[in-house]
């Protein structure tokens, strides 16, 4: 029940920030790492301790058959996660703000404050938070819809622990920092991380209802399949698949939009892009290989093309694989999503050449997958971003 902090990664981040050549970038990164991060992490640690005192029933909350969506970023993970979140009453997910405030005390306090503001203050503070939210997330919403009250990647819950892959958007030292290969971490370190994650899920279920199923999407979790199964033996794993010729350039474009403030030379950005491509190859190849070693773990693959083209058919098929009945209300949601899908036109187009990479490297390295899923046969038809069906889960 203790808050987890990864001192090893934190020290690496400090060392890398200290070596930043741009003075402004260096000062900003060091201030965040040496002042803001310790202060926020300490606050969270205190709140976690208070959780144990104020909510002793937390230890009794059971996490039963959670679902982990582990596909490569931009492969439909967000779309699938938010679409399943519309299955009202069945699933529990983290909203973005809830991962920045992971203790149960914090979550309950924020919700109570929001109700008070709405009832007695005419949404005075809520409007200001919404204005900040628009300023913060508007620049990337054309690529990936983000917001404080939208379900987001579970990996964000590790941000103030310095163990989240989101740090790569701020300090993209792909060759020196490891947020992916958790299955290869020393056992003690790996277990600390996963037990903290379990405690965070337990708090979320205590908030949303312990009869619900935790629903996670996090592409970076693709490197911890064994660890997830070890910590949650009854878990179910879903692998969305999409043409990597679309997903990898799209991911690089998204990351590059967050690297601009680093004032790095193009060659340095391109070097990070090359490292990210290597991680992308592992994201495609590692989960199926790891799942093959766990034949008793229920898992399913869903093709992005089928999900976008007709979710009213693709989702019930996925639910059958996961042994979940489709409620009539959810089927109506899927039918409505299918109608919106038919009208959608893609507006995104990215290429590897803009990052100094060879165009055919993806086809060469992932040739067996191209053959298996027929990605050479006009797979681009379904287009661009993860929010293809304009799904936004209720807060």
N, C-alpha and C positions, 0 to 999 in steps of 0.2 A: 504493500500500500504506500510505498515511498515514491516520490517523484524521481525520475531517472535523469541523470545528466551524464553525457559522454565526454569525459575529460580528455580522452585521447584525441577525438576529432576537434574539440574546442582548441586544444593546444596547437593542432595542425593548422586550423583556420587562423589563429593568431600569428603563427610563424609566417604563413603565406601572405597575410595582410601586411605584416611588417616589411615584407620584401617588395610590395607594390611600388613601381617606379613613379607613378603619378602622386604627388603629395596630397592632393585633395581626396583622391580615392583611398589612399593609405590612412589618412586621418579619420575619414568617415567610417571605414571598416574597423579600425582599431577602437574607435569610440563605441561602436555598436557591440563589438565582441568583448571589450573589457569593462564596459559600464552598463549598457542596456541589457545585454544577455544575462550577466550574473544577477542583475537586479530583478528582472522578470522571472528568471528561473528560481530564484530564492523565494519570491512571492508565491509562485506556483507550489514550491515545496512546502511552504507553511500551510497553504490551503489544502494540500493533499493530507497533511497531518491532521488538520481540522476535520476533514472528511471522515477519518477513522473515528474521531470522537463524536461528531454530530450525527453520523449516519452509520451506526454499527451494523445495520442490516445489509450494508454493501457486500460484506463477505459472503452472504448467502445468495447473492444474485448469480444465477447460472447462465452461462453462454452456451446455447445449444445450436448445433449445426449452422454456424455462421457461413456466409457466402463471400468468397473473395474473387473479384474480377481482376485478372492479372494480365490482360493483353497489353501489347505495345501501345504507348501513347499515340493518340490520333487514330486508333483502330476501332473506335466505337465504344471505348470504355466509359466515357462520360455519358454518351447517349444511352447506353444500356443501364448504367447506374441510375440515372435520373428517371428513365422510363420505369424501371422496377420500383423506384421510390414512389411512383404514382400508384402502386398497388397498396392502397390505403389500409392501414391497420396491420399489415403483415411485417414490414421491415422497419428497422431503426438504423439511421445513418448519422454521421457527424456532419453538421453544417460548418461552414468555414470558421465562423467566430467561435464555435464551440471547441475547435481544436486549438485555438489560441488561448482559450480559457478552459483547460481540461478537467479541473476539479469539479465535483458535484456542487460544492458550495458556490463556486463562481457561476456555474450555469444557472442555478436556482436564483441567485441574487440578480443576475442580468435579466432573467425572464420577469422577475418580480418588479424590477426597476422599469422595464419596458411597459408592463401593465399599468404601473403608477403614472408613467409619463403619458400614456395614451388616455388614461381616464381623467387625470387631474391637471395636466400641463399642456393639453392640446398638442401632443407629440412634439414638444419643443426640442427635446434632445434627440428624438428619433429623426427629425428632419435634418439636423446637423450631422448626424452619423450617416444618413443617406447621401448628403452632399459630399462628405469625405469619401464615401464608398464609390460614388460616381467618378470623382477625381482620381482615385487610386486604381480602379479597375477598367475605366473606359478605354485606355490606350490599347488593351489586349483583348477586349471583348469581341472584336471582329475575327479573332483567331480562336479564342476559347472563352466562353461565357463564365464569368466569375462574379461572386458577390458574397457578402457576409452571411446571408441566410440561404445560400445555395449549397447542396451537398457537394463535398469536394473530396480530394484524395486523402485517405487515412494517413498517408505518410506525413501530412502536415502536423499531425499530433506530436511528432518528434521534433518540431522546429526549434522550440526553446530548450530542447535537450541537446541541440547541435547534432542530432542523428538523422535529420531529414534530408532527403535528396533535393529539397527545395533550395538548400544552400548553394547548389550548383548554378542556380540562376543568378546568384550574387557573386560567387567566387568560383568560377568554372575551371577548377584545376582537376580535370578529369583523370590525369595521370597520377595524381598524388592522394586523392580522396576516394574512399570506397564506401558508397552508400548502397551498392547493388548486391555484392557477393556476401550477403549476411550468412548464407549457409556455410561459407568457408571461414567465418569468424571463429575464434576460440570458443569452446562450449560455454564457459562461464559468462563471457561478454554477450554472447548470443542469447542466452537464457535471460539475462537481466533485461535486455531490450524487449524480448517477447513477453515477459511477465509484466513489464510496465504497460505494454500495449494491451494486455488482458485487463489490467486494472482500469485503463482508460475506457475500454469497451464496457466493462462492468458499470462504470459511472454513467455512461450514456444510456444503457439499458435501464438503470435505476431512474433516469430522468424520463425516458420515452415509454417505458413499460417493459418489465422483464419477461413478458410473454412474447415479445417480438424477436425477430431474427436479425442479427447484425448483418448489414450489407455493406461491404467494402469494395471500393475500386482504388487500385493504386498500381500503376505500371512498374514502379521501382520494386514492388513486392515480388516481381517475377523472379528475383534472385534469392528468394527465401522460401521456396515451396516446401522443402524439407522441414524448415523451422516452423512454418505455419501448421503443418500437419502434426508435428511433434507437440506443439502447444495446444492445438485444437484438433484432436484426433477425429472428430466427427464432422469436420468442415467440408464444404463443397466448393469446388474451384471451377471458374468459368474463364475460358480463353477466347476472347473475340479475336478474329483474324482478319486482316486487311492487307492488300497489296503493299509491301514495304516500299515500293517505288513511290507511293503516295505518303505513307506515314512518316518515313524517316526524314525526307526533306521538309515536311510540314512541322515536325518536331524541332528541327534545326532552326527553322524560321522563327518559331515561338521562342526558343531559347535565346536566339540572337537579339530579339527585341528587348530582352532583359539584360543583355551584356553591353549595350551601348554606353551605359554610364561608366563602364570600366576604362574607357578611352584607350582601348587596346588597338594595336596595329592589326591589319587584316590577317596577317600570317598567324598571329597568336590566336585570333578568333577561329581561324580555319584549323589550327592544331587542335583546339578544343572540340571542334566539329568532328574531326577525324576520330578522336577518342570516343565521342558520343555515338558515332556510327558503330564502333566496335561493341559498345554496350548494347546498342540496338540489335545487333546480330545475336548476342546472348539472350536478349529478351525474347526473341523469336524461337530460339533453339532450346534454351535451357528448360522452361516449364514442361514441355511434352516429355523430355527425357527424364526429368525428375518425377513426373507423375507416373511414368512407366514403372518406377520402382515402388509405387504405392497403389497396386491394383485395387485395393479395397476402398480407396478414397473416391467418392463420387465426383466426377468431373464432366465437363461438356465444352465443346467448341461451337462457336456461333460465327458464321460468316457475315462480315460487315455488309456485303451486298444484299444478302437476304434480309438482314435487320432493317436496312434502309428502304429497300424496295417494298417489303410487305411485313411490317412488324406484327400485324394481326395473325400472321401464319408463323413467323419465325419465333415469336415469344412463347406461344403455347407449346411449340416443339421443344424449346429450351426448358420450359417448366416441367415437361414430362421427364426430361433427362435428370432434372433436379428433384423429382418426385414432389412437385408442388402443384396442387390443383389451381386452375384458373377460375377466379371468381367472376360472375357475370359483370360486375361493375368494372373490373379491370379489363375484361374483354371489350367493353364499350370504349374504354380509354384507348385500347390498342386499335380499334376500328377507326376512331377519330384520328389517331396518329397516322394510320395508313393513308387516309384521305389527304392529309397535309403532305405526306411524303411524295405523293404522286405529282405535286405541283412544284417540287423543289428543283432549283437549278443551282449548280455549283458556281462559285465565283473565285475559288482559290486555285492557284497554280504555282508550284514551287519546283526547283530543280537542284540537284547536287552540285552542278557546275558553279553556282553562285558562292559555294563554300570551298572551292578549289578541289573538289573531289571528282573522280571519274564517274561518268554517267552509268556505266555498266557494272560497277562494283557490287551493287545490291543484287542484281540478277545473278552474278557469278557466285557470290558467297551463299546465297539462299536458294540455289537452283532446285533442290529437292522440293522445297515448299512451293515454288512457282509451278512445278509440274503437278504437285498434289492438288493445289487449289485453282489451277487454270488461270493464273494471273496474267499470262501472256495473251489471253483471249478477250481483250476489250474490257478489262476489269475496272477501268476508270469511270465507268458510267455513273456510279453513285456519288462521286465527287468529293467535296472538301472537308468540312469540319465535323467534329463530334456531335454538334448540336443540330444534326441534320433534320430532325423532326420537330425542332423548336420546343423540346420538352423542358419544363422547369418545375422541379418538385415543390410541393407546398411546404412552407416553413412551419 
